[in-house]
Amino acid sequence: MSRAFAIETHGLTKEFGKFAAVQSLDLRVAANRTTGFLGRNGSGKSTTIKMLLGMTHPTGGSATVLGRTVTDEQANRETRRNIAYVGEDKQLYRYMTVEHLIRFTKSFYSDWEPDVHERLLKRFQLPLDRKVKALSKGMRTKLALLLALSRRPELLILDEPGEGLDPVAVEDLLQDLVSAGANGITVFFSSHQITEVERIADQVCILDRGKLVADLSLEDMRKDYRRITLGFSNEPQPAKFRLPGVRNIQTSGRQITLIASGNADAIVEIARDMGPVSVDVAPIGLREVFLDTVKTGVA
């Protein structure tokens, strides 16, 4: 069934006592796209994912995943059949061997792809006869990824998938996620590694202190976001630069730096009328947008 959004939440909230881990979250994850879920450690990403999967119950609000409500236990079980998930803690059956766990897992899924399974097994060089509890953290991560990527689910959810992986394995993982997206799988992955997100995501949602502070298209960011640096011979007047499209204003001596999310050409024209001695306009990357966003709370 075709749907615009694989994940939708409305006012989704999770409180632990007086602490709100997730606060009134309105999130929409487009189907058939790759969405990065960015945030600092402790921002509420993992808690959000666990609510979406029915692993923890929301305190308030609502959410649907693949069109089914997450608080309906029967619907949630049906939804999970169409989701492949790798958690932050990479929980696996520790008493099983690698081979036993793979055979056990694939017996549950009709969408298992033996060719992908064999390719990943060879690439990851997993020891089939070793028990999961004897694997290193990196090997457990690779095993969890093999179990998820060997399927062809409708939705792939990954929570910090690159944790514990070496740079070569991270590079391979990113290529696998690109391939999954190209094959029509919706990919939703959390990370605090901004470079990884920027390389492969179509959309980025930024969570900070349990609140959604940005939801932006990477294509639009590359097209519209600019850093405008202005130098003046006299003391600048920052208040004059509170213009449409200006997200942030920083002053250092006789220099003003503006972060603009759009309208850059018009902002520069207005700035030129103020007589700057120098004007520099440069595109900015996701790292700078992220840092600006979590500092100002402005999407």
C-alpha positions as CSV (number, residue, x, y, z in Angstrom):
1,M,0.0,0.0,0.0
2,S,1.4,3.4,-1.0
3,R,1.7,6.0,1.7
4,A,3.3,9.4,1.9
5,F,4.9,8.9,5.4
6,A,6.3,5.7,7.0
7,I,6.3,7.3,10.4
8,E,4.1,10.1,11.8
9,T,3.9,11.3,15.4
10,H,1.6,14.0,16.9
11,G,2.5,15.4,20.3
12,L,4.5,12.2,21.2
13,T,5.8,12.5,24.7
14,K,7.7,10.3,27.1
15,E,8.3,11.2,30.7
16,F,10.4,9.4,33.3
17,G,9.1,10.8,36.5
18,K,9.6,14.6,36.2
19,F,12.1,14.3,33.4
20,A,10.6,14.6,29.8
21,A,12.9,12.6,27.5
22,V,10.7,13.4,24.5
23,Q,8.4,16.4,24.5
24,S,5.4,16.9,22.2
25,L,7.2,15.5,19.2
26,D,5.6,16.1,15.8
27,L,7.7,14.0,13.4
28,R,7.0,12.9,9.8
29,V,9.4,10.5,8.0
30,A,8.7,10.3,4.3
31,A,8.3,6.8,2.7
32,N,10.9,5.6,0.3
33,R,13.5,8.1,1.5
34,T,16.5,8.1,3.8
35,T,16.0,10.2,6.9
36,G,18.8,10.9,9.4
37,F,17.8,11.5,13.0
38,L,20.4,13.8,14.5
39,G,21.0,14.9,18.1
40,R,23.4,15.1,20.9
41,N,23.8,12.1,23.2
42,G,20.8,12.1,25.6
43,S,18.6,14.2,23.2
44,G,15.8,11.5,23.1
45,K,16.6,9.7,19.8
46,S,16.7,6.2,21.2
47,T,13.6,6.8,23.4
48,T,11.7,8.0,20.3
49,I,12.7,4.9,18.3
50,K,11.7,2.6,21.2
51,M,8.3,4.2,21.3
52,L,7.9,3.8,17.5
53,L,8.7,0.1,17.8
54,G,6.4,-0.4,20.8
55,M,9.3,-1.2,23.1
56,T,8.3,1.6,25.5
57,H,4.9,3.1,26.0
58,P,4.3,6.9,25.3
59,T,3.2,9.1,28.2
60,G,1.2,11.2,25.8
61,G,0.5,11.9,22.1
62,S,0.2,9.4,19.3
63,A,2.3,7.7,16.6
64,T,1.8,5.6,13.6
65,V,4.4,3.4,11.8
66,L,3.5,2.1,8.4
67,G,0.0,3.3,8.9
68,R,-0.6,1.4,12.2
69,T,-0.8,2.9,15.7
70,V,2.2,2.0,17.9
71,T,0.0,1.6,21.1
72,D,-2.1,-1.2,19.5
73,E,-0.2,-4.4,20.5
74,Q,-1.7,-6.5,17.7
75,A,-1.2,-3.9,15.1
76,N,2.4,-3.3,16.4
77,R,3.2,-7.0,16.0
78,E,2.0,-6.9,12.4
79,T,4.1,-3.7,11.8
80,R,7.2,-5.3,13.1
81,R,7.0,-8.0,10.4
82,N,7.8,-5.2,7.9
83,I,10.5,-3.6,9.9
84,A,14.2,-4.5,10.3
85,Y,15.7,-2.9,13.4
86,V,19.2,-2.5,14.8
87,G,19.2,-1.1,18.3
88,E,21.9,1.0,19.9
89,D,22.7,-1.7,22.4
90,K,22.8,-4.4,19.7
91,Q,20.9,-6.9,21.9
92,L,21.3,-10.5,20.5
93,Y,20.9,-14.0,21.9
94,R,24.3,-14.3,23.6
95,Y,24.2,-18.1,24.1
96,M,23.8,-18.8,20.4
97,T,26.6,-19.2,17.9
98,V,26.7,-16.9,15.0
99,E,25.6,-19.6,12.6
100,H,22.7,-20.7,14.9
101,L,21.5,-17.1,15.3
102,I,21.5,-16.4,11.5
103,R,19.5,-19.7,10.9
104,F,17.1,-18.9,13.7
105,T,16.5,-15.3,12.5
106,K,16.0,-16.1,8.8
107,S,13.4,-18.8,9.6
108,F,11.0,-16.0,10.7
109,Y,11.2,-13.9,7.5
110,S,9.9,-14.6,4.0
111,D,11.8,-11.6,2.7
112,W,15.2,-13.0,3.6
113,E,17.7,-12.6,0.8
114,P,20.3,-15.4,0.8
115,D,22.6,-13.6,-1.7
116,V,22.8,-10.6,0.5
117,H,23.3,-12.8,3.6
118,E,26.3,-14.6,2.0
119,R,27.8,-11.3,0.7
120,L,27.7,-9.7,4.1
121,L,28.9,-12.9,5.9
122,K,32.0,-12.9,3.6
123,R,32.6,-9.1,4.0
124,F,32.2,-9.1,7.8
125,Q,34.3,-12.3,8.3
126,L,32.1,-13.4,11.1
127,P,33.2,-16.6,12.9
128,L,30.2,-18.9,12.5
129,D,31.1,-21.3,15.3
130,R,31.7,-18.5,17.9
131,K,29.1,-17.7,20.5
132,V,27.6,-14.2,20.4
133,K,28.8,-13.5,24.0
134,A,32.4,-14.1,22.9
135,L,32.2,-11.5,20.0
136,S,33.8,-8.1,20.2
137,K,31.5,-5.1,20.2
138,G,32.4,-4.4,16.6
139,M,31.6,-8.0,15.6
140,R,28.3,-7.9,17.4
141,T,27.4,-4.7,15.5
142,K,28.3,-6.4,12.2
143,L,26.2,-9.4,13.1
144,A,23.2,-7.2,14.0
145,L,23.6,-5.4,10.7
146,L,23.8,-8.6,8.8
147,L,20.5,-9.8,10.3
148,A,18.8,-6.5,9.4
149,L,20.3,-6.0,5.9
150,S,19.7,-9.5,4.8
151,R,16.0,-8.8,4.7
152,R,14.0,-6.6,2.3
153,P,11.7,-4.8,4.8
154,E,9.5,-1.9,4.1
155,L,11.2,0.1,6.8
156,L,14.7,-0.1,8.1
157,I,15.3,1.5,11.5
158,L,18.9,1.9,12.8
159,D,19.9,3.4,16.1
160,E,23.6,4.5,16.0
161,P,24.5,1.7,13.5
162,G,28.1,2.8,13.1
163,E,29.0,2.5,16.7
164,G,31.8,0.1,17.3
165,L,32.7,-0.2,13.6
166,D,36.1,0.6,12.1
167,P,36.3,3.2,9.2
168,V,36.2,0.6,6.5
169,A,33.1,-1.1,7.9
170,V,31.4,2.3,8.3
171,E,32.1,3.0,4.7
172,D,30.6,-0.3,3.7
173,L,27.6,0.3,5.9
174,L,26.9,3.7,4.3
175,Q,27.0,2.0,0.9
176,D,24.5,-0.6,2.1
177,L,22.1,2.1,3.3
178,V,22.4,3.9,0.0
179,S,21.6,0.6,-1.8
180,A,18.6,-0.1,0.5
181,G,17.2,3.4,-0.2
182,A,17.7,2.9,-4.0
183,N,15.7,-0.4,-3.7
184,G,12.7,1.5,-2.3
185,I,13.3,0.7,1.4
186,T,12.5,3.6,3.8
187,V,15.6,4.1,5.9
188,F,15.4,5.9,9.3
189,F,18.7,6.0,11.2
190,S,19.8,7.9,14.2
191,S,23.4,9.1,14.6
192,H,25.5,11.8,16.2
193,Q,28.0,11.4,13.4
194,I,27.1,14.3,11.2
195,T,29.4,13.5,8.3
196,E,27.7,10.1,7.9
197,V,24.3,11.6,7.9
198,E,25.1,14.3,5.4
199,R,26.6,11.8,3.0
200,I,23.5,9.6,2.5
201,A,20.4,11.2,3.9
202,D,17.7,12.9,1.9
203,Q,16.1,14.5,4.9
204,V,17.4,15.4,8.4
205,C,15.4,15.7,11.6
206,I,17.3,17.3,14.5
207,L,16.2,16.5,18.1
208,D,17.5,18.5,21.1
209,R,16.4,18.1,24.7
210,G,13.5,15.9,23.5
211,K,12.2,18.5,21.1
212,L,12.2,18.6,17.3
213,V,14.2,21.7,16.4
214,A,14.7,21.1,12.7
215,D,13.3,19.1,9.8
216,L,15.1,20.0,6.6
217,S,15.8,18.7,3.2
218,L,19.6,18.2,2.5
219,E,19.0,19.4,-1.1
220,D,17.3,22.6,0.2
221,M,20.1,23.1,2.7
222,R,22.8,22.9,0.1
223,K,20.8,25.3,-2.2
224,D,19.7,27.9,0.3
225,Y,21.8,28.0,3.5
226,R,24.7,30.5,3.4
227,R,27.2,32.0,5.8
228,I,27.5,35.8,5.1
229,T,30.5,37.5,6.5
230,L,30.6,41.3,6.5
231,G,33.5,43.6,7.4
232,F,33.0,47.3,8.4
233,S,35.3,50.2,8.9
234,N,33.2,51.3,11.9
235,E,31.4,49.5,14.7
236,P,28.7,47.4,13.0
237,Q,25.0,47.5,14.1
238,P,23.8,43.9,14.5
239,A,20.2,44.9,15.1
240,K,20.0,46.1,11.4
241,F,20.6,42.5,10.2
242,R,17.5,41.0,11.9
243,L,16.1,40.3,8.4
244,P,13.9,37.5,7.0
245,G,16.0,34.4,6.4
246,V,18.7,35.4,9.0
247,R,18.9,32.6,11.6
248,N,21.9,33.8,13.7
249,I,24.0,36.9,14.0
250,Q,27.5,36.9,15.5
251,T,29.7,40.0,16.0
252,S,33.5,40.0,16.4
253,G,35.0,43.4,16.5
254,R,34.1,45.1,13.2
255,Q,33.0,41.9,11.6
256,I,29.5,40.4,11.5
257,T,28.7,36.8,10.5
258,L,25.2,35.9,9.5
259,I,23.8,32.4,9.1
260,A,21.0,32.6,6.5
261,S,18.5,29.7,5.7
262,G,17.3,31.5,2.5
263,N,17.0,34.9,0.9
264,A,20.8,35.2,0.8
265,D,21.0,37.5,-2.3
266,A,18.4,39.9,-0.8
267,I,20.3,40.0,2.5
268,V,23.5,40.8,0.8
269,E,22.0,43.6,-1.2
270,I,20.6,45.1,2.0
271,A,23.9,44.7,3.7
272,R,25.8,46.4,0.8
273,D,23.6,49.5,1.4
274,M,25.2,49.7,4.9
275,G,28.6,50.3,3.4
276,P,30.7,47.1,4.3
277,V,34.3,47.1,3.3
278,S,34.1,43.4,2.6
279,V,31.4,40.8,1.8
280,D,31.9,37.1,1.7
281,V,29.2,34.5,1.0
282,A,29.8,30.8,1.4
283,P,27.7,27.6,1.5
284,I,27.6,25.8,4.8
285,G,27.4,22.1,5.6
286,L,25.2,20.1,8.0
287,R,27.7,20.3,10.8
288,E,27.4,24.1,11.0
289,V,23.6,24.0,10.6
290,F,23.4,21.4,13.4
291,L,25.6,23.4,15.8
292,D,23.6,26.6,15.0
293,T,20.3,24.8,15.5
294,V,21.0,23.2,18.8
295,K,22.5,26.4,20.2
296,T,19.6,28.6,19.1
297,G,16.8,26.1,19.0
298,V,15.7,27.6,15.7
299,A,14.7,25.3,12.9
